Amino acid sequence: MEALLSIIGILVALSLVTYVARGMRVIQQYERGVVFRLGKVREPLGPGLNLVNPVLDRVVKVNMQIIAMGVPAQEGITHDNISVRVDAVVYFRVVDPVKATVNVQNYMYAVSQVAQTSLRSVIGRSDLDELLGERERINAILRDELDAPTEGPWGVRIERVEIKDVTLPESMKRSMSRQAEAERERRARVITADGEFQASRKLAQAARLMAADPAAMQLRLLQTVTEVAAEKNSTLVMPFPVELLRFFEHAVGGRTPDPVPTTSLPSDEELAALDEAALQALDVPPAVVPAAAEVPPVDLHELDLSVPPPPSEAPGTALRES
């Protein structure tokens, strides 16, 4: 009898251990446990060791971490009638484990389908330039459209939506390449024209300055000749001086050539005063300084500009006869 009682006690102890062992549930820190007792939802279990009724209770673990889910590439036509292919990635997490378990059968599949439909809708309402250049605004619109039907009913919060890639047709890529090339060429031409305009203004200012002083023009001519001679040319043709050509031009036209401006040179009176001051400093009497001879004016109409005829005989013959 005692042996039978001991066997029964051992069986009861094993049953209790088995019951407790089956009722133990370990919930991780990033999880929550939704308990269904006879089909009715109870309060979710927190992280750690929890005891439940293994006969009456059923525990469903829900992951509370942020999940990154890729949205398959969607083909659509933009608002400006361009066919594109867009794919994205959605970051979301469960904020209410009871709603995510009770209100929707598979919240990950549901979020994926909503993301695809929302992506197609945004593609149809946006232009190609917006998809390519305004990614932040498109991402914000996608997040708002995904978060509205998921957070309230399903207990899923959309944290972030990112468009990964926008694939264009090959013809559109070639057109955009030609457009970018034309834009760069336009900018290059504008910059070149602006440089030429500034250079022409500077050259015009330099020409006006050199025209006021013929000596500066002659110096510029000599500088140009020096630069040309430095190019290792075998033959260098020197033009007539500018002053000589201008002199013949005025002589043929019957007009007196314009006098060379000597505003920067001292006059004869100023030179005589300077010489007298210098001689006084050296104790030399001023009588020894001869007066400057006045040069009579020359009438250009009386000048004989004709070229004398060449001699009829060679110079060598004239020498022999003499």
C-alpha positions in Angstrom: 0.0 0.0 0.0 2.8 2.3 0.9 4.5 1.5 -2.4 1.3 2.4 -4.3 1.0 5.7 -2.5 4.7 6.5 -3.2 4.1 5.8 -6.9 1.0 8.0 -7.0 2.9 10.8 -5.3 5.7 10.6 -7.8 3.3 10.7 -10.7 1.5 13.7 -9.2 4.9 15.5 -8.7 5.9 14.8 -12.3 2.5 16.0 -13.5 2.9 19.3 -11.6 6.5 19.7 -12.9 5.3 19.1 -16.4 2.4 21.5 -16.0 4.6 24.2 -14.7 7.2 23.6 -17.4 4.6 23.8 -20.1 3.2 27.0 -18.6 6.5 28.8 -18.6 7.0 31.3 -21.3 10.2 33.4 -21.8 9.5 36.7 -23.6 12.6 38.5 -25.0 13.1 42.2 -24.4 12.2 43.2 -28.0 9.0 41.0 -27.9 5.5 41.1 -26.4 3.3 38.0 -25.7 -0.4 38.2 -26.6 -2.4 35.7 -24.5 -5.6 34.1 -25.7 -7.5 32.4 -22.9 -10.3 30.3 -24.4 -10.2 32.6 -27.5 -10.3 35.9 -25.5 -7.4 38.3 -25.5 -5.8 39.1 -22.2 -3.2 41.7 -21.3 0.1 41.2 -23.2 3.0 39.6 -21.4 6.1 41.7 -20.8 9.7 40.6 -21.2 11.1 37.9 -18.9 9.7 34.6 -17.4 6.0 34.3 -17.4 3.6 31.5 -16.3 0.5 30.8 -18.2 -2.1 28.0 -18.2 -0.8 25.6 -20.8 -4.3 24.1 -21.2 -6.4 27.2 -21.5 -4.0 29.8 -22.7 -2.3 30.3 -26.1 0.6 32.8 -26.4 1.5 34.6 -29.6 4.8 36.4 -29.6 5.0 39.7 -31.5 8.3 41.4 -32.5 8.5 45.0 -31.6 11.7 45.8 -33.5 11.9 48.1 -36.5 11.5 46.0 -39.6 13.0 47.0 -43.0 11.0 45.7 -45.8 11.8 46.2 -49.5 8.9 47.2 -51.7 9.1 45.5 -55.1 9.7 47.7 -58.1 6.6 49.3 -59.5 6.1 50.4 -63.0 4.0 53.5 -63.6 3.4 56.6 -65.7 4.3 59.9 -64.2 2.1 63.0 -64.4 4.1 64.2 -67.5 3.5 60.9 -69.3 6.9 59.2 -68.8 7.1 55.5 -68.0 9.3 54.8 -65.0 10.1 51.9 -62.7 10.5 52.8 -59.0 11.4 50.6 -56.0 11.5 51.7 -52.3 12.1 50.4 -48.8 9.8 50.8 -45.8 10.8 50.9 -42.1 8.0 50.1 -39.7 7.4 48.6 -36.2 4.5 47.3 -34.1 3.3 49.8 -31.5 0.2 47.8 -30.4 0.7 44.0 -30.3 -3.0 43.3 -29.7 -4.2 45.2 -32.8 -1.4 43.8 -34.9 -2.5 40.3 -33.9 -6.3 40.6 -33.8 -7.2 43.3 -36.4 -5.0 42.0 -39.3 -4.1 38.5 -40.2 -0.6 39.1 -41.5 0.5 42.7 -40.8 3.8 42.3 -42.8 2.0 41.2 -46.0 -0.6 43.9 -45.5 2.0 46.6 -45.1 3.7 45.4 -48.2 0.5 45.6 -50.3 -0.3 49.1 -49.0 3.2 50.3 -49.8 3.0 49.0 -53.4 -0.4 50.7 -54.0 0.7 54.0 -52.4 3.9 54.0 -54.4 2.0 53.6 -57.7 -0.4 56.4 -56.6 2.5 58.8 -55.8 4.2 58.0 -59.2 1.0 58.9 -61.1 0.7 62.3 -59.3 4.3 63.3 -59.5 6.5 64.6 -62.4 9.7 63.1 -63.4 11.7 66.0 -62.1 10.1 65.7 -58.7 10.9 62.0 -58.6 14.5 62.7 -59.4 15.2 65.9 -57.6 12.7 66.1 -54.7 13.2 62.7 -53.0 12.6 64.1 -49.5 9.2 65.5 -50.3 8.1 62.3 -52.1 9.3 60.2 -49.1 7.3 62.3 -46.7 4.2 61.9 -48.9 4.6 58.1 -49.0 5.1 58.0 -45.2 1.9 59.9 -44.6 -0.1 57.7 -47.0 1.2 54.5 -45.4 0.9 55.6 -41.8 -2.8 56.7 -42.0 -4.3 53.2 -42.7 -1.8 51.2 -40.6 -1.2 52.8 -37.3 -4.8 53.3 -36.1 -6.4 50.0 -37.2 -3.4 47.7 -37.3 -1.1 49.1 -34.6 1.8 49.4 -37.0 3.7 52.7 -37.2 5.6 53.6 -40.4 8.9 55.1 -39.3 10.5 55.9 -42.6 10.0 55.4 -46.4 12.9 55.8 -48.9 12.9 55.6 -52.7 15.9 53.5 -53.6 16.0 53.8 -57.4 14.2 55.3 -60.3 14.8 53.5 -63.6 14.1 55.3 -66.8 13.8 54.0 -70.4 16.9 54.1 -72.6 15.4 56.7 -74.9 14.7 59.0 -72.0 18.2 58.6 -70.7 19.7 59.6 -74.1 17.3 62.6 -74.3 18.4 63.7 -70.8 22.1 63.3 -71.7 21.6 65.5 -74.8 19.8 68.1 -72.7 22.5 68.2 -70.1 25.2 68.5 -72.8 23.3 71.3 -74.5 23.0 73.1 -71.1 26.7 72.8 -70.5 27.5 74.0 -74.0 25.2 77.0 -73.5 27.0 77.9 -70.2 30.4 77.6 -71.9 29.3 79.9 -74.7 27.9 82.5 -72.3 31.1 82.4 -70.3 33.2 82.8 -73.5 31.1 85.7 -74.8 31.3 87.4 -71.4 35.1 87.1 -71.4 35.4 88.4 -74.9 33.1 91.4 -74.0 35.3 92.3 -71.0 38.5 91.9 -73.1 37.1 94.1 -75.8 36.2 96.8 -73.3 39.8 96.7 -71.9 41.2 96.8 -75.4 39.1 99.8 -76.3 40.3 101.6 -73.2 43.9 100.7 -74.0 43.4 101.9 -77.6 42.1 105.3 -76.4 45.0 105.7 -74.1 47.6 104.9 -76.8 45.9 107.1 -79.3 46.4 110.1 -77.0 50.2 109.5 -77.1 51.8 108.3 -80.4 54.9 107.3 -78.6 53.0 104.7 -76.7 51.7 103.3 -80.0 55.2 103.1 -81.3 56.4 101.3 -78.1 53.5 98.8 -78.5 54.5 98.2 -82.1 58.1 97.5 -81.0 56.9 95.2 -78.3 54.8 93.3 -80.9 57.8 93.0 -83.1 59.8 91.6 -80.2 57.1 89.0 -79.5 56.9 88.0 -83.1 60.7 87.7 -83.4 60.8 85.3 -80.5 58.8 82.7 -82.4 61.9 81.5 -84.4 60.7 82.9 -87.7 63.2 83.0 -90.5 61.8 86.2 -92.1 60.5 89.3 -90.4 58.8 92.0 -92.4 58.9 95.4 -90.7 56.0 97.8 -91.5 56.4 101.5 -92.0 56.3 103.5 -88.8 52.9 104.8 -87.9 54.1 108.4 -87.6 55.5 108.3 -91.2 52.3 107.0 -92.6 50.3 109.6 -90.8 52.7 112.3 -92.1 52.2 111.3 -95.7 48.5 111.0 -95.1 48.3 114.6 -93.9 50.7 115.8 -96.7 48.6 114.3 -99.5 45.4 115.6 -97.9 46.7 119.2 -97.9 46.4 119.5 -94.1 49.0 120.3 -91.5 49.7 117.3 -89.4 48.5 117.6 -85.8 51.3 118.6 -83.5 52.6 115.9 -81.2 51.3 116.6 -77.7 54.2 117.6 -75.4 52.2 118.4 -72.3 54.5 116.1 -70.4 57.7 117.8 -71.6 59.1 121.2 -70.2 59.1 124.2 -72.4 62.1 126.2 -73.5 61.5 128.9 -70.9 61.3 126.2 -68.2 64.5 124.6 -69.5 66.3 128.0 -69.6 65.1 128.7 -66.0 66.4 125.4 -64.9 69.8 125.9 -66.6 70.1 129.4 -65.0 69.3 128.0 -61.6 71.9 125.3 -62.1 74.6 127.8 -63.2 73.9 130.0 -60.3 74.4 127.1 -58.0 77.8 126.5 -59.7 78.7 130.3 -59.6 78.9 130.5 -63.4 77.9 133.9 -64.9 74.8 133.6 -67.0 76.3 135.5 -69.9 78.2 132.4 -71.1 74.9 130.6 -71.7 74.0 131.2 -75.4 70.4 132.1 -76.1 68.3 129.3 -77.6 68.0 129.8 -81.4 64.5 130.0 -82.6 63.6 127.6 -85.3 61.6 129.2 -88.1 58.3 127.4 -88.9 58.3 125.1 -91.9 55.5 125.2 -94.4 54.7 121.7 -95.5 53.2 122.9 -98.8 56.7 124.2 -99.8 58.4 120.8 -99.1 59.5 118.9 -102.2 58.2 115.4 -101.6 59.0 114.2 -105.1 61.6 111.4 -105.5 64.6 112.3 -107.7 65.1 110.2 -110.8 67.8 107.5 -110.7 71.2 108.3 -112.3 71.5 107.0 -115.9 74.9 105.5 -115.3 76.1 103.1 -112.8 78.2 104.4 -109.9 81.2 102.4 -110.9 81.3 104.0 -114.4 81.2 107.5 -113.0 84.1 106.8 -110.7 86.2 105.5 -113.6 85.5 108.6 -115.7 86.4 110.9 -112.9 
